[in-house]
Amino acid sequence: MSYLLTFLVGFLFGKIYPLPLWFGLLCFLAFVGCVVSLFVRFARAIYEEFFSEEAREEAKMDKQQRKKEWEDDREYREERKKREKIERDKMITEFSRSQR
């Protein structure tokens, strides 16, 4: 934040009162420092969000949870297929009995 303030003050004073070249370079370096510090903060936030140890553990837990849910769903589908097959067989036998 101080980099940005230095840049703005230098830029405004440079427009009002002409200053030497070294002061313009100093303001430019302050601006570059501001951009670099913002980039570093952004990179650190991304790292902490996606690549930190906590994020890895959380992703591992999510993966295990999804795997468990998938297995539960698979078991439920298999049981449902068995029930439907039994019901279908019952209906077929009842229909064949009624046809006799």
N, CA and C atoms as an extended XYZ file, in Angstrom:
300
Properties=species:S:1:pos:R:3:atomname:S:1:resname:S:1:resid:I:1 pbc="F F F"
N         0.824       -1.187        0.000 N   MET     1
C         0.000        0.000        0.000 CA  MET     1
C         0.870        1.252        0.000 C   MET     1
N         1.987        1.193        0.713 N   SER     2
C         2.866        2.365        0.747 CA  SER     2
C         3.482        2.612       -0.630 C   SER     2
N         3.723        1.537       -1.396 N   TYR     3
C         4.246        1.702       -2.751 CA  TYR     3
C         3.261        2.502       -3.604 C   TYR     3
N         1.998        2.137       -3.491 N   LEU     4
C         0.968        2.813       -4.277 CA  LEU     4
C         0.854        4.285       -3.870 C   LEU     4
N         0.913        4.548       -2.585 N   LEU     5
C         0.834        5.926       -2.099 CA  LEU     5
C         2.015        6.745       -2.613 C   LEU     5
N         3.216        6.172       -2.552 N   THR     6
C         4.404        6.866       -3.051 CA  THR     6
C         4.265        7.164       -4.536 C   THR     6
N         3.776        6.189       -5.286 N   PHE     7
C         3.604        6.387       -6.724 CA  PHE     7
C         2.602        7.502       -7.005 C   PHE     7
N         1.468        7.477       -6.309 N   LEU     8
C         0.446        8.497       -6.555 CA  LEU     8
C         0.937        9.895       -6.197 C   LEU     8
N         1.617       10.035       -5.057 N   VAL     9
C         2.140       11.342       -4.647 CA  VAL     9
C         3.160       11.834       -5.664 C   VAL     9
N         4.061       10.954       -6.072 N   GLY    10
C         5.073       11.339       -7.063 CA  GLY    10
C         4.452       11.706       -8.391 C   GLY    10
N         3.460       10.963       -8.804 N   PHE    11
C         2.804       11.243      -10.083 CA  PHE    11
C         2.091       12.596      -10.045 C   PHE    11
N         1.365       12.838       -8.951 N   LEU    12
C         0.637       14.108       -8.842 CA  LEU    12
C         1.588       15.298       -8.748 C   LEU    12
N         2.648       15.197       -7.942 N   PHE    13
C         3.608       16.289       -7.844 CA  PHE    13
C         4.350       16.479       -9.152 C   PHE    13
N         4.582       15.397       -9.871 N   GLY    14
C         5.255       15.508      -11.165 CA  GLY    14
C         4.401       16.247      -12.173 C   GLY    14
N         3.093       16.123      -12.065 N   LYS    15
C         2.203       16.848      -12.975 CA  LYS    15
C         2.117       18.331      -12.598 C   LYS    15
N         2.143       18.606      -11.291 N   ILE    16
C         2.009       19.995      -10.838 CA  ILE    16
C         3.332       20.750      -11.012 C   ILE    16
N         4.403       20.150      -10.542 N   TYR    17
C         5.705       20.809      -10.564 CA  TYR    17
C         6.705       19.843      -11.199 C   TYR    17
N         7.342       20.212      -12.301 N   PRO    18
C         8.280       19.281      -12.958 CA  PRO    18
C         9.424       18.888      -12.023 C   PRO    18
N         9.637       17.594      -11.904 N   LEU    19
C        10.663       17.078      -11.004 CA  LEU    19
C        11.766       16.410      -11.817 C   LEU    19
N        12.919       16.168      -11.200 N   PRO    20
C        14.023       15.547      -11.944 CA  PRO    20
C        13.708       14.100      -12.342 C   PRO    20
N        14.505       13.582      -13.254 N   LEU    21
C        14.301       12.245      -13.801 CA  LEU    21
C        14.419       11.171      -12.725 C   LEU    21
N        15.337       11.316      -11.789 N   TRP    22
C        15.523       10.283      -10.772 CA  TRP    22
C        14.269       10.115       -9.919 C   TRP    22
N        13.526       11.212       -9.701 N   PHE    23
C        12.297       11.109       -8.917 CA  PHE    23
C        11.226       10.343       -9.697 C   PHE    23
N        11.173       10.561      -11.001 N   GLY    24
C        10.250        9.802      -11.841 CA  GLY    24
C        10.580        8.319      -11.825 C   GLY    24
N        11.882        8.006      -11.878 N   LEU    25
C        12.300        6.603      -11.804 CA  LEU    25
C        11.952        5.999      -10.450 C   LEU    25
N        12.118        6.791       -9.399 N   LEU    26
C        11.767        6.315       -8.067 CA  LEU    26
C        10.270        6.010       -7.982 C   LEU    26
N         9.452        6.875       -8.551 N   CYS    27
C         8.007        6.631       -8.555 CA  CYS    27
C         7.666        5.399       -9.385 C   CYS    27
N         8.367        5.225      -10.503 N   PHE    28
C         8.130        4.043      -11.332 CA  PHE    28
C         8.499        2.777      -10.561 C   PHE    28
N         9.620        2.816       -9.848 N   LEU    29
C        10.014        1.654       -9.042 CA  LEU    29
C         8.996        1.387       -7.935 C   LEU    29
N         8.436        2.443       -7.364 N   ALA    30
C         7.396        2.251       -6.349 CA  ALA    30
C         6.179        1.571       -6.966 C   ALA    30
N         5.826        1.970       -8.185 N   PHE    31
C         4.701        1.335       -8.872 CA  PHE    31
C         4.999       -0.135       -9.153 C   PHE    31
N         6.193       -0.420       -9.615 N   VAL    32
C         6.583       -1.815       -9.874 CA  VAL    32
C         6.537       -2.611       -8.574 C   VAL    32
N         7.009       -2.020       -7.483 N   GLY    33
C         6.947       -2.696       -6.184 CA  GLY    33
C         5.521       -2.990       -5.769 C   GLY    33
N         4.607       -2.070       -6.062 N   CYS    34
C         3.191       -2.282       -5.741 CA  CYS    34
C         2.643       -3.460       -6.529 C   CYS    34
N         2.946       -3.502       -7.815 N   VAL    35
C         2.458       -4.598       -8.659 CA  VAL    35
C         3.044       -5.927       -8.195 C   VAL    35
N         4.333       -5.940       -7.883 N   VAL    36
C         4.976       -7.180       -7.435 CA  VAL    36
C         4.386       -7.637       -6.106 C   VAL    36
N         4.158       -6.712       -5.180 N   SER    37
C         3.604       -7.116       -3.882 CA  SER    37
C         2.189       -7.668       -4.042 C   SER    37
N         1.390       -7.082       -4.932 N   LEU    38
C         0.053       -7.622       -5.182 CA  LEU    38
C         0.132       -9.018       -5.791 C   LEU    38
N         1.069       -9.205       -6.716 N   PHE    39
C         1.249      -10.518       -7.329 CA  PHE    39
C         1.659      -11.550       -6.279 C   PHE    39
N         2.570      -11.163       -5.386 N   VAL    40
C         3.021      -12.088       -4.345 CA  VAL    40
C         1.866      -12.444       -3.414 C   VAL    40
N         1.063      -11.476       -3.043 N   ARG    41
C        -0.099      -11.767       -2.191 CA  ARG    41
C        -1.069      -12.712       -2.887 C   ARG    41
N        -1.312      -12.454       -4.165 N   PHE    42
C        -2.221      -13.297       -4.934 CA  PHE    42
C        -1.673      -14.720       -5.039 C   PHE    42
N        -0.379      -14.832       -5.324 N   ALA    43
C         0.241      -16.157       -5.438 CA  ALA    43
C         0.194      -16.892       -4.099 C   ALA    43
N         0.443      -16.192       -3.010 N   ARG    44
C         0.400      -16.817       -1.692 CA  ARG    44
C        -1.012      -17.292       -1.358 C   ARG    44
N        -2.012      -16.485       -1.696 N   ALA    45
C        -3.403      -16.877       -1.436 CA  ALA    45
C        -3.772      -18.117       -2.244 C   ALA    45
N        -3.337      -18.168       -3.499 N   ILE    46
C        -3.609      -19.352       -4.325 CA  ILE    46
C        -2.917      -20.567       -3.733 C   ILE    46
N        -1.667      -20.407       -3.321 N   TYR    47
C        -0.932      -21.532       -2.744 CA  TYR    47
C        -1.632      -22.046       -1.489 C   TYR    47
N        -2.023      -21.136       -0.610 N   GLU    48
C        -2.673      -21.559        0.632 CA  GLU    48
C        -4.022      -22.214        0.367 C   GLU    48
N        -4.716      -21.764       -0.677 N   GLU    49
C        -6.039      -22.306       -0.973 CA  GLU    49
C        -5.960      -23.699       -1.594 C   GLU    49
N        -5.009      -23.911       -2.496 N   PHE    50
C        -5.009      -25.146       -3.273 CA  PHE    50
C        -3.856      -26.098       -2.970 C   PHE    50
N        -2.699      -25.596       -2.556 N   PHE    51
C        -1.524      -26.453       -2.460 CA  PHE    51
C        -0.976      -26.630       -1.055 C   PHE    51
N        -1.595      -26.036       -0.061 N   SER    52
C        -1.094      -26.189        1.300 CA  SER    52
C        -1.434      -27.584        1.822 C   SER    52
N        -0.850      -27.928        2.935 N   GLU    53
C        -1.080      -29.246        3.533 CA  GLU    53
C        -2.552      -29.420        3.912 C   GLU    53
N        -3.156      -28.361        4.423 N   GLU    54
C        -4.581      -28.424        4.775 CA  GLU    54
C        -5.439      -28.712        3.554 C   GLU    54
N        -5.124      -28.037        2.454 N   ALA    55
C        -5.907      -28.238        1.226 CA  ALA    55
C        -5.740      -29.662        0.717 C   ALA    55
N        -4.523      -30.195        0.833 N   ARG    56
C        -4.297      -31.586        0.389 CA  ARG    56
C        -5.096      -32.557        1.246 C   ARG    56
N        -5.075      -32.336        2.560 N   GLU    57
C        -5.831      -33.216        3.451 CA  GLU    57
C        -7.333      -33.125        3.162 C   GLU    57
N        -7.802      -31.904        2.940 N   GLU    58
C        -9.224      -31.716        2.653 CA  GLU    58
C        -9.608      -32.399        1.336 C   GLU    58
N        -8.748      -32.275        0.335 N   ALA    59
C        -9.024      -32.929       -0.951 CA  ALA    59
C        -9.028      -34.443       -0.795 C   ALA    59
N        -8.119      -34.947        0.033 N   LYS    60
C        -8.064      -36.392        0.271 CA  LYS    60
C        -9.346      -36.872        0.954 C   LYS    60
N        -9.805      -36.113        1.954 N   MET    61
C       -11.040      -36.475        2.646 CA  MET    61
C       -12.238      -36.420        1.695 C   MET    61
N       -12.283      -35.387        0.847 N   ASP    62
C       -13.375      -35.280       -0.131 CA  ASP    62
C       -13.370      -36.460       -1.086 C   ASP    62
N       -12.185      -36.851       -1.513 N   LYS    63
C       -12.080      -37.984       -2.436 CA  LYS    63
C       -12.571      -39.265       -1.767 C   LYS    63
N       -12.182      -39.465       -0.511 N   GLN    64
C       -12.641      -40.653        0.212 CA  GLN    64
C       -14.159      -40.622        0.397 C   GLN    64
N       -14.698      -39.448        0.690 N   GLN    65
C       -16.142      -39.314        0.875 CA  GLN    65
C       -16.883      -39.622       -0.420 C   GLN    65
N       -16.378      -39.079       -1.539 N   ARG    66
C       -17.021      -39.346       -2.832 CA  ARG    66
C       -16.948      -40.821       -3.188 C   ARG    66
N       -15.816      -41.463       -2.874 N   LYS    67
C       -15.670      -42.889       -3.162 CA  LYS    67
C       -16.673      -43.698       -2.339 C   LYS    67
N       -16.819      -43.340       -1.065 N   LYS    68
C       -17.773      -44.036       -0.202 CA  LYS    68
C       -19.203      -43.845       -0.717 C   LYS    68
N       -19.547      -42.613       -1.091 N   GLU    69
C       -20.886      -42.355       -1.623 CA  GLU    69
C       -21.129      -43.147       -2.904 C   GLU    69
N       -20.113      -43.228       -3.760 N   TRP    70
C       -20.257      -43.973       -5.008 CA  TRP    70
C       -20.490      -45.454       -4.719 C   TRP    70
N       -19.732      -45.991       -3.749 N   GLU    71
C       -19.915      -47.403       -3.392 CA  GLU    71
C       -21.306      -47.633       -2.806 C   GLU    71
N       -21.764      -46.709       -1.953 N   ASP    72
C       -23.119      -46.830       -1.394 CA  ASP    72
C       -24.169      -46.785       -2.497 C   ASP    72
N       -23.984      -45.883       -3.454 N   ASP    73
C       -24.921      -45.793       -4.578 CA  ASP    73
C       -24.913      -47.073       -5.399 C   ASP    73
N       -23.735      -47.629       -5.600 N   ARG    74
C       -23.629      -48.865       -6.376 CA  ARG    74
C       -24.356      -50.003       -5.662 C   ARG    74
N       -24.150      -50.106       -4.347 N   GLU    75
C       -24.845      -51.145       -3.580 CA  GLU    75
C       -26.357      -50.948       -3.654 C   GLU    75
N       -26.798      -49.707       -3.548 N   TYR    76
C       -28.231      -49.422       -3.620 CA  TYR    76
C       -28.784      -49.808       -4.992 C   TYR    76
N       -28.056      -49.483       -6.062 N   ARG    77
C       -28.518      -49.845       -7.405 CA  ARG    77
C       -28.602      -51.352       -7.571 C   ARG    77
N       -27.605      -52.068       -7.037 N   GLU    78
C       -27.634      -53.530       -7.142 CA  GLU    78
C       -28.833      -54.109       -6.390 C   GLU    78
N       -29.076      -53.604       -5.177 N   GLU    79
C       -30.233      -54.081       -4.408 CA  GLU    79
C       -31.538      -53.760       -5.122 C   GLU    79
N       -31.639      -52.585       -5.703 N   ARG    80
C       -32.847      -52.202       -6.426 CA  ARG    80
C       -33.067      -53.106       -7.644 C   ARG    80
N       -31.980      -53.425       -8.349 N   LYS    81
C       -32.102      -54.329       -9.500 CA  LYS    81
C       -32.609      -55.700       -9.062 C   LYS    81
N       -32.088      -56.173       -7.927 N   LYS    82
C       -32.537      -57.479       -7.422 CA  LYS    82
C       -34.020      -57.434       -7.075 C   LYS    82
N       -34.442      -56.372       -6.371 N   ARG    83
C       -35.858      -56.245       -6.016 CA  ARG    83
C       -36.737      -56.162       -7.262 C   ARG    83
N       -36.306      -55.383       -8.238 N   GLU    84
C       -37.090      -55.261       -9.471 CA  GLU    84
C       -37.176      -56.593      -10.205 C   GLU    84
N       -36.077      -57.338      -10.196 N   LYS    85
C       -36.084      -58.640      -10.864 CA  LYS    85
C       -37.046      -59.596      -10.157 C   LYS    85
N       -37.019      -59.580       -8.820 N   ILE    86
C       -37.935      -60.439       -8.058 CA  ILE    86
C       -39.381      -60.040       -8.345 C   ILE    86
N       -39.673      -58.740       -8.336 N   GLU    87
C       -41.032      -58.277       -8.632 CA  GLU    87
C       -41.448      -58.656      -10.051 C   GLU    87
N       -40.530      -58.516      -10.992 N   ARG    88
C       -40.830      -58.876      -12.373 CA  ARG    88
C       -41.133      -60.365      -12.488 C   ARG    88
N       -40.312      -61.187      -11.813 N   ASP    89
C       -40.545      -62.638      -11.838 CA  ASP    89
C       -41.901      -62.983      -11.221 C   ASP    89
N       -42.252      -62.309      -10.120 N   LYS    90
C       -43.558      -62.543       -9.493 CA  LYS    90
C       -44.688      -62.189      -10.449 C   LYS    90
N       -44.556      -61.051      -11.120 N   MET    91
C       -45.597      -60.638      -12.057 CA  MET    91
C       -45.718      -61.623      -13.214 C   MET    91
N       -44.589      -62.120      -13.697 N   ILE    92
C       -44.613      -63.087      -14.801 CA  ILE    92
C       -45.289      -64.377      -14.363 C   ILE    92
N       -44.935      -64.851      -13.156 N   THR    93
C       -45.551      -66.101      -12.686 CA  THR    93
C       -47.047      -65.905      -12.451 C   THR    93
N       -47.450      -64.761      -11.896 N   GLU    94
C       -48.876      -64.492      -11.687 CA  GLU    94
C       -49.612      -64.417      -13.025 C   GLU    94
N       -49.005      -63.796      -14.001 N   PHE    95
C       -49.633      -63.691      -15.309 CA  PHE    95
C       -49.769      -65.067      -15.962 C   PHE    95
N       -48.707      -65.865      -15.843 N   SER    96
C       -48.768      -67.204      -16.453 CA  SER    96
C       -49.807      -68.075      -15.736 C   SER    96
N       -49.951      -67.911      -14.425 N   ARG    97
C       -50.972      -68.664      -13.686 CA  ARG    97
C       -52.373      -68.227      -14.104 C   ARG    97
N       -52.546      -66.944      -14.310 N   SER    98
C       -53.871      -66.456      -14.688 CA  SER    98
C       -54.239      -66.877      -16.117 C   SER    98
N       -53.261      -67.143      -16.931 N   GLN    99
C       -53.526      -67.563      -18.308 CA  GLN    99
C       -53.950      -69.026      -18.401 C   GLN    99
N       -53.639      -69.796      -17.400 N   ARG   100
C       -53.960      -71.234      -17.442 CA  ARG   100
C       -55.385      -71.505      -17.287 C   ARG   100
